């Protein structure tokens, strides 16, 4: 069993491995060593052997649960020009090998847990008016656009605070098809339910749990 926790004031991740014999190993990822740069806002065990961390700058960091090595780092909204939206929740769908990444601004991405996105750093030279090199800047190129790592995007009108899933079994008598439902807790007591049939969003229902009184 792996237990993890993070602290916002001094970003770090503690990994505690335990068994019936007691604590076996403790490992810590520290910000001052460049292993954990941003404040962690959520985390989840994905595909059984990876821990995904969401941070306040909209990045997802993946670490191996076996060796603790970093697997990838991916910015969920690479084209965002405004202040980055924090990652609020990560939920793994084991039957589909998909991971849901929910953002503070209401966007939610369905990602392929079997794909490891790559980030490349390209050095671009800047020239003056007569064509002479006068400087350079770094360009981060992410491989993982929609259709590869990010399979699709699900939208919400308000902030998503939590995500869980339910499996609806097939019922031949009523004609009900097998489906996976994503339940998203939102602001103002609202819950959005997305129904997925064979990995495709079939319907969306928004309900409020707040009393009219």
C-alpha positions as CSV (number, residue, x, y, z in Angstrom):
1,X,0.0,0.0,0.0
2,X,1.3,3.5,-0.9
3,X,0.2,6.5,1.1
4,X,1.1,10.0,-0.2
5,X,0.6,13.5,1.1
6,X,1.8,17.0,0.1
7,X,2.3,20.4,1.8
8,X,1.5,23.7,0.0
9,X,3.9,25.9,1.9
10,X,6.9,23.8,1.1
11,X,6.1,21.6,-1.9
12,X,7.1,18.0,-1.2
13,X,5.7,14.6,-1.6
14,X,6.0,11.8,1.0
15,X,5.6,8.2,-0.1
16,X,5.1,5.6,2.6
17,X,5.1,2.0,1.8
18,X,3.5,-0.4,4.3
19,X,2.5,-4.0,4.6
20,X,1.3,-6.4,7.3
21,X,4.8,-6.3,8.8
22,X,4.8,-2.5,9.2
23,X,6.5,0.4,7.4
24,X,8.9,-0.7,4.8
25,X,10.2,2.4,3.0
26,X,9.9,6.2,3.0
27,X,10.7,8.4,0.1
28,X,10.4,12.2,-0.2
29,X,10.3,14.4,-3.3
30,X,11.5,17.9,-2.4
31,X,11.1,21.2,-4.2
32,X,14.5,22.5,-3.3
33,X,16.0,19.5,-5.2
34,X,14.0,20.3,-8.3
35,X,11.9,17.2,-8.0
36,X,8.6,19.0,-7.1
37,X,8.4,22.5,-8.3
38,X,4.8,23.6,-7.7
39,X,2.1,23.3,-5.0
40,X,0.2,20.0,-5.2
41,X,-3.6,20.3,-5.4
42,X,-4.6,16.7,-5.9
43,X,-3.3,13.2,-6.6
44,X,-4.4,9.8,-7.7
45,X,-3.1,6.3,-8.4
46,X,-3.3,5.7,-12.1
47,X,-3.2,2.3,-13.9
48,X,-1.8,0.6,-10.7
49,X,1.8,1.7,-11.1
50,X,1.9,5.5,-11.4
51,X,0.9,8.4,-9.2
52,X,-0.4,11.5,-11.0
53,X,-0.1,14.9,-9.2
54,X,-2.1,18.0,-10.2
55,X,-0.7,21.4,-9.3
56,X,-1.8,25.0,-9.0
57,X,-0.3,26.0,-12.3
58,X,-2.4,23.5,-14.3
59,X,0.3,20.8,-14.7
60,X,0.0,17.0,-14.3
61,X,3.2,15.3,-13.0
62,X,3.5,11.5,-13.1
63,X,5.8,9.4,-11.0
64,X,6.4,5.7,-10.9
65,X,4.9,4.1,-7.8
66,X,7.7,1.4,-8.0
67,X,10.9,3.3,-8.7
68,X,9.7,6.9,-7.9
69,X,11.2,8.2,-11.1
70,X,9.4,11.0,-13.0
71,X,7.5,9.6,-16.0
72,X,6.2,12.9,-17.5
73,X,5.1,16.4,-16.9
74,X,2.2,17.9,-18.9
75,X,0.5,21.3,-19.0
76,X,-3.2,20.6,-19.5
77,X,-4.0,24.0,-21.1
78,X,-0.8,24.8,-23.1
79,X,-2.5,27.6,-25.1
80,X,-4.1,29.4,-22.1
81,X,-3.1,33.1,-22.2
82,X,-4.7,34.0,-18.9
83,X,-3.7,33.0,-15.4
84,X,-3.3,29.2,-15.3
85,X,-6.2,27.2,-13.9
86,X,-5.3,24.8,-11.1
87,X,-6.0,21.0,-11.4
88,X,-8.7,20.2,-8.9
89,X,-9.3,16.5,-9.2
90,X,-7.8,13.4,-10.9
91,X,-9.8,10.2,-11.2
92,X,-8.8,6.9,-12.9
93,X,-11.3,4.8,-14.8
94,X,-9.7,1.3,-14.5
95,X,-12.1,-0.4,-16.9
96,X,-11.3,2.1,-19.7
97,X,-7.7,2.9,-18.8
98,X,-8.6,6.5,-18.9
99,X,-7.8,9.3,-16.4
100,X,-10.1,12.3,-15.8
101,X,-8.3,15.6,-15.1
102,X,-10.7,18.3,-13.8
103,X,-9.7,21.9,-13.7
104,X,-10.8,24.8,-11.5
105,X,-12.3,26.7,-14.5
106,X,-14.7,23.8,-15.2
107,X,-12.8,22.1,-18.0
108,X,-12.3,18.3,-17.7
109,X,-10.0,16.3,-19.9
110,X,-10.3,12.5,-20.5
111,X,-6.7,11.2,-20.9
112,X,-5.3,7.9,-22.1
113,X,-3.4,6.4,-19.2
114,X,-1.4,4.2,-21.4
115,X,0.2,7.1,-23.3
116,X,3.1,9.0,-22.0
117,X,3.2,12.6,-23.4
118,X,6.6,14.1,-24.2
119,X,7.8,17.7,-23.7
120,X,10.6,18.9,-26.0
121,X,12.7,22.0,-25.5
122,X,13.7,23.8,-28.7
123,X,16.3,26.7,-28.8
124,X,15.2,29.4,-31.2
125,X,17.7,32.1,-32.3
126,X,16.5,35.8,-32.7
127,X,18.1,38.0,-35.4
128,X,18.2,41.7,-35.7
129,X,17.1,43.7,-38.8
130,X,20.2,42.8,-40.8
131,X,20.0,39.1,-40.0
132,X,22.6,38.9,-37.3
133,X,21.9,36.7,-34.3
134,X,21.2,38.9,-31.3
135,X,19.7,36.4,-28.8
136,X,17.6,33.3,-28.3
137,X,14.6,32.0,-26.4
138,X,13.4,28.6,-25.3
139,X,10.2,27.1,-26.8
140,X,8.5,24.2,-25.0
141,X,6.8,21.8,-27.4
142,X,4.3,19.3,-26.0
143,X,3.4,16.1,-27.7
144,X,0.0,15.0,-26.3
145,X,-2.6,17.0,-28.1
146,X,-6.3,16.0,-28.4
147,X,-6.5,12.5,-29.9
148,X,-3.3,11.1,-28.4
149,X,-2.8,11.7,-24.7
150,X,-5.9,13.9,-24.3
151,X,-8.7,11.9,-25.8
152,X,-11.5,14.4,-25.4
153,X,-12.7,17.3,-23.3
154,X,-15.8,17.5,-21.2
155,X,-17.1,20.9,-20.2
156,X,-18.8,22.3,-17.1
157,X,-20.2,25.8,-16.3
158,X,-18.6,26.1,-12.9
159,X,-15.6,24.9,-10.9
160,X,-15.2,21.1,-10.5
161,X,-14.2,20.2,-6.9
162,X,-14.3,16.4,-7.0
163,X,-14.8,13.5,-9.5
164,X,-15.9,9.9,-9.0
165,X,-17.4,7.2,-11.2
166,X,-20.1,4.5,-11.1
167,X,-20.5,1.5,-13.4
168,X,-23.9,0.8,-14.7
169,X,-24.4,-2.9,-15.6
170,X,-26.2,-4.1,-18.7
171,X,-29.9,-5.1,-18.1
172,X,-31.4,-7.0,-21.0
173,X,-34.9,-6.8,-19.5
174,X,-35.1,-3.0,-19.5
175,X,-32.8,-2.5,-22.5
176,X,-30.3,-0.6,-20.3
177,X,-26.8,-0.7,-21.8
178,X,-23.6,-1.0,-19.8
179,X,-22.1,2.4,-19.2
180,X,-19.7,4.3,-17.0
181,X,-21.0,7.5,-15.2
182,X,-18.7,10.3,-14.2
183,X,-20.1,12.2,-11.2
184,X,-18.6,15.7,-10.8
185,X,-19.1,17.8,-7.7
186,X,-19.4,21.5,-8.7
187,X,-19.9,24.8,-7.1
188,X,-23.3,25.9,-5.6
189,X,-24.3,22.4,-4.7
190,X,-24.5,21.2,-8.3
191,X,-23.6,17.7,-9.6
192,X,-22.8,17.0,-13.3
193,X,-23.2,13.4,-14.5
194,X,-21.6,12.3,-17.7
195,X,-22.6,9.0,-19.2
196,X,-19.9,7.2,-21.2
197,X,-20.8,4.4,-23.6
198,X,-17.8,2.6,-25.1
199,X,-15.6,5.6,-24.2
200,X,-17.9,8.1,-25.9
201,X,-20.0,10.7,-24.0
202,X,-23.6,9.7,-24.6
203,X,-25.4,12.2,-22.3
204,X,-24.9,14.8,-19.6
205,X,-27.2,15.7,-16.8
206,X,-26.8,18.6,-14.4
207,X,-28.7,18.5,-11.1
208,X,-28.7,20.7,-8.0
209,X,-28.7,19.4,-4.4
210,X,-29.4,22.8,-2.9
211,X,-32.8,23.4,-1.4
212,X,-35.0,26.1,-2.8
213,X,-35.9,27.2,0.7
